[in-house]
Structure formats: structure tokens, C-alpha cells
């Protein structure tokens, strides 16, 4: 019996990263993975509405890359800097309807009653007994959703969906942790972006917090990483391992994180989710940049 496949797509300036994964009875098989470079800022076209006439070139690239695909859905990774993000507490006894209403109310406050858009709540774990459950909430503007949906004419029978970057990275990490049989301790994911850096503090398979800040200097990234942990009473010694991912041009970020957290810092390889070792790609291939894309493709 054939499985179903999902394509994950991410735009980062002039690059489109992509992965397609087939799922069949719990088994994951990689169908395609790579990147495509444009001669323009494709991210700005999609997420900032710049020169929408170039959407045609993006459609053509997708049609070429995913030629003969059987993907039933395309999930587009949305960078944190194009989201409104906040953390909220919901009473533990709240049912789904009340929880949605409370999160929706707070979203309207943070977006100044902006109409439309998509809301993505992500449950956060806690070490303490509490009368509330914590959620990291992402709101994606309706203009972003409309721009992404404008690409769906390429594959009209597939669904086109949005995937907040940190939610996708968290899901991919859970699969990595399972494949690598990582113990249920604290881990820190550091996602280096063009303007923002994402920090995801995990305890085992559960996120404790998801934060995104406008820093790109490696020293500032290390400082904010330590601050992210300290807010929850976690010191550098409590972190089992730091995994870096995203747009990483050289080893500077790894070296600085080593100085801040000790030697347990590595570029994450999401390829293990589909049975690929790091050396499968070669040293020059930035596999760590594909963590959110892989998460989107296995949703």
C-alpha cells in the first residue's frame, strides 16, 4: 500500500529549501531534499509583498522541482519575524472551545484587533504542578496566507498550509531525539536566521519555551541563549547539548556557544529522521538549515 507524502518548503532571502517525505505505516522515506536559488529576494516577495509579479517565477521553480510529485499537501515554513508571538496561560480545566476563545482574545489584543490571519498555539511543558497550561502562540497575518495560497495553482489538488518555524523545528527535533535515543534532559535549539534568532528550550520531547529575538551577532546569540535558560532556573551546566540550525555561514556560532555552554554543541542533522547520516551529504552541504523544512514535511 502506497504511503502519503508531504512537502515542506522554506524561503530564506533568495533561497528556497525543500523536502518531501513519504509516510507509510509509521515509516518515513525521503523523496527529495535540496535548495533552489533565485535571482531575487523570494522571501520578500512572499512575506512582504514586494514585486508580486515575481510570484510566477516562484511557481515555475516549484513546478520544476516537484515535477511528478504525489504530495497531498505543501507546508510552508513561516519565519518567526513574520509572526506575532506571545506566551499565555490557560486554566487547566478549560475545554477546547474556551481555550480557543481565550487565545483568540489575547491574539486580538497583540495584533490590535487585526482581522483574519491564522493562529497556532503550541503547548509548553512545565516542571511544576499548576492550575494553568502554558502555550506559545503564533499569529500569521492574512496577507502572508494569501500570498502563499497564490502559489497553489501549480498543484491545485494539494492543500497549501502554513507552518510556524519554531513549531516545525520542535517537531523535527522530537523525531531526531527519538532516532538518536537522547535521554529526557534539557536541550537548547538555537536557530540562526537572517535577522532573528530562535531559541527553543526542550526537556526531553516537550518544549519549555520558544523565543525569537532580533539578534544575529554570535556573542549576542550566546548571551540571549543563556538568558533564555536562566529565566527557567536552568544554568549552562543543566543543558545536555546545544543544537544549532538555520543559516550558519561558518563555525563562529558553534565556537561561541561552546564557550558559553561547554563542548556539547553541534550542528543538528535532521536527516537522521529519514535514516540519513551526516556524512551522506558531505561537509559542504548545510543540512542543519533543513530542520524546520523537515519538520514541516513530517507534520
C-alpha positions in Angstrom: 0.0 0.0 0.0 1.4 3.4 -1.0 2.0 6.0 1.6 1.2 9.6 1.6 3.8 12.3 1.1 4.1 15.9 2.3 6.4 18.6 1.0 8.0 21.2 3.3 9.1 24.5 1.7 11.0 27.4 3.2 12.1 30.7 1.7 15.2 32.5 3.1 16.1 35.5 1.0 17.0 34.2 -2.4 16.9 30.5 -1.4 14.0 28.0 -1.4 14.7 25.0 0.7 12.5 22.0 0.2 12.0 18.4 1.4 9.4 15.8 0.6 8.8 12.9 2.9 6.6 9.8 2.4 4.9 8.3 5.4 3.8 4.7 5.3 2.7 2.8 8.4 4.9 5.0 10.6 8.0 4.7 8.3 9.5 7.8 6.8 11.1 7.9 3.4 12.9 10.9 1.9 11.7 11.6 -1.7 13.6 14.8 -2.3 15.6 17.4 -0.5 17.6 20.4 -1.7 17.5 24.1 -2.3 16.9 26.4 -5.3 18.5 29.9 -5.7 16.6 32.8 -7.3 17.9 35.9 -8.8 15.7 38.0 -6.4 14.6 38.0 -2.8 11.9 35.4 -2.9 11.2 35.7 0.8 10.4 39.4 0.4 8.1 38.7 -2.5 6.1 36.1 -0.5 6.1 37.6 3.0 6.5 41.3 2.4 4.5 41.7 -0.8 7.4 43.1 -2.8 7.1 42.9 -6.6 4.3 40.2 -6.7 4.9 39.9 -10.4 7.7 37.6 -9.5 5.3 35.0 -8.0 5.3 33.5 -11.5 9.0 32.7 -11.3 8.4 31.0 -7.9 5.6 29.0 -9.3 7.8 27.9 -12.2 10.5 26.8 -9.9 8.1 24.8 -7.7 6.6 23.1 -10.8 10.1 22.1 -11.9 11.4 20.9 -8.5 8.3 19.0 -7.6 7.7 17.6 -11.1 5.8 14.2 -10.8 5.2 14.7 -7.1 2.4 12.9 -5.4 2.4 15.2 -2.4 -1.0 15.7 -1.0 0.0 18.8 0.9 2.6 21.5 0.8 3.6 23.1 4.1 5.3 26.4 4.0 7.7 27.4 6.9 7.0 30.9 8.1 10.0 32.6 9.7 9.4 33.9 13.2 10.0 37.5 12.2 6.8 37.4 10.1 4.7 36.3 13.1 3.2 37.9 16.1 4.3 35.7 19.0 3.4 35.6 22.7 3.1 33.1 25.6 -0.1 32.7 27.5 -1.6 30.7 30.3 -5.0 28.9 30.0 -6.9 27.4 33.0 -6.2 23.7 33.2 -9.9 22.9 33.3 -10.7 24.9 30.1 -12.2 22.8 27.3 -11.1 23.2 23.6 -13.7 25.9 22.9 -12.9 28.0 25.9 -9.2 27.7 25.3 -9.6 28.8 21.7 -11.7 31.8 22.8 -9.1 32.9 25.4 -6.2 32.5 23.0 -8.2 34.3 20.3 -9.0 37.2 22.6 -5.3 37.7 23.5 -4.3 37.4 19.9 -6.6 40.3 19.0 -5.0 42.4 21.8 -1.5 41.7 20.5 -2.5 42.4 16.9 -4.6 45.4 17.6 -7.8 43.7 16.5 -6.4 42.8 13.2 -8.9 40.9 11.0 -8.1 37.4 9.7 -4.9 35.6 9.9 -4.0 32.1 11.3 -3.4 31.3 15.0 -1.1 28.4 16.0 -1.0 27.6 19.7 1.8 25.2 20.8 1.6 23.5 24.2 4.6 24.1 26.5 5.6 21.7 29.2 6.2 22.6 32.9 8.1 21.1 35.7 5.7 22.3 38.3 2.1 21.4 39.2 0.0 24.3 38.0 -3.6 25.3 37.6 -2.8 26.6 34.2 -1.4 25.2 30.9 1.1 27.3 29.0 1.0 27.9 25.3 3.4 29.6 22.8 1.1 31.3 20.3 2.0 32.3 16.8 -0.3 34.6 14.7 0.4 34.8 10.9 -1.0 37.7 9.0 -3.7 37.0 6.5 -1.6 38.8 3.8 1.1 36.1 4.2 -1.5 33.3 3.9 -3.0 34.8 0.8 0.5 35.2 -0.8 1.3 31.5 -0.1 -2.1 30.4 -1.4 -1.4 32.3 -4.6 1.1 29.6 -5.4 -1.5 26.8 -5.2 -2.3 26.9 -8.9 0.8 24.9 -9.5 -0.6 21.9 -7.7 -4.4 22.6 -7.4 -5.2 19.2 -5.9 -2.8 19.6 -3.0 -3.5 21.6 0.1 -1.3 24.6 0.9 -0.7 25.1 4.6 1.4 27.3 6.9 4.0 26.1 9.5 5.4 28.5 12.1 9.2 27.9 12.0 9.7 27.0 15.7 6.8 24.6 15.7 8.2 22.8 12.7 11.7 22.8 14.2 10.4 21.4 17.5 8.6 18.5 15.7 11.7 17.6 13.8 13.8 17.7 16.9 11.4 15.2 18.6 12.0 12.8 15.8 15.7 13.4 15.9 15.7 12.8 19.7 13.7 9.5 19.2 16.1 8.3 16.5 19.2 9.1 18.5 17.6 7.8 21.7 18.5 11.0 23.5 17.8 11.0 27.3 15.0 13.1 28.6 17.1 16.0 29.8 17.4 19.7 28.8 18.4 20.6 25.3 18.6 24.0 23.6 17.9 24.6 20.0 19.4 27.8 18.5 18.0 28.7 15.1 20.1 31.4 13.4 18.1 33.5 11.0 18.7 36.5 8.8 17.6 39.0 11.4 16.1 36.9 14.2 17.5 34.0 16.3 15.0 31.4 17.6 15.6 29.7 20.9 13.8 26.5 21.8 14.4 25.1 25.3 13.4 21.5 25.4 13.1 19.0 28.2 13.0 15.7 26.5 10.3 15.9 23.9 8.5 18.8 25.4 9.3 22.5 24.7 9.7 24.6 27.8 9.8 27.9 25.9 10.1 29.2 22.4 11.6 32.7 22.0 12.6 34.7 19.0 14.8 37.8 19.3 16.3 40.3 16.8 20.0 39.4 17.2 22.4 38.0 14.7 25.9 38.5 16.3 27.2 35.2 17.7 28.1 36.7 21.0 24.7 38.3 21.4 23.2 34.9 20.4 25.1 33.2 23.1 24.1 35.8 25.7 20.4 35.5 24.8 20.7 31.7 24.9 22.0 31.8 28.4 19.3 34.3 29.4 16.6 32.1 27.8 17.7 29.3 30.0 18.2 31.3 33.2 14.6 32.6 33.1 13.6 29.0 33.9 16.3 28.4 36.5 18.4 26.4 34.1 22.1 27.0 34.0 24.6 26.1 31.2 25.5 23.0 33.3 22.0 21.7 33.1 21.9 21.7 29.3 22.8 18.2 27.9 23.5 19.5 24.5 23.1 22.6 22.3 21.9 22.1 18.7 22.4 24.9 16.2 20.4 25.1 13.0 19.4 27.7 10.3 21.6 30.0 8.3 25.1 29.4 9.6 27.9 30.7 7.4 30.9 29.4 9.3 31.8 27.8 12.7 31.8 31.1 14.7 28.4 30.4 16.3 29.4 26.9 17.3 32.6 28.1 18.8 30.9 30.9 20.8 28.2 28.5 22.0 31.0 26.1 23.1 32.5 28.9 25.2 29.1 29.6 26.8 27.8 26.0 27.3 30.8 23.8 27.1 31.8 21.3 24.4 28.4 19.7 23.9 27.4 21.9 20.9 26.7 20.6 17.4 25.1 21.4 14.1 21.9 19.3 14.1 21.4 16.7 11.3 17.6 16.4 10.7 18.5 13.8 8.0 18.5 11.1 10.7 14.7 11.4 10.8 14.7 9.7 7.4 17.7 7.4 8.1 20.5 9.6 6.6 23.8 10.0 8.4 25.5 13.4 8.4 28.3 12.2 6.0 25.6 11.3 3.5 25.5 14.9 2.4 29.2 15.9 2.6 30.8 18.6 4.7 29.8 21.4 2.4 26.0 20.7 2.5 24.3 22.8 5.2 21.9 20.1 6.4 21.4 21.9 9.7 19.4 24.6 7.7 16.8 22.0 6.9 15.4 21.3 10.4 12.2 23.4 10.0 11.7 22.1 6.5 12.0 18.6 7.7 9.6 19.3 10.5 7.1 20.7 8.0 7.4 17.7 5.8 6.7 15.2 8.5 3.8 17.1 10.2 
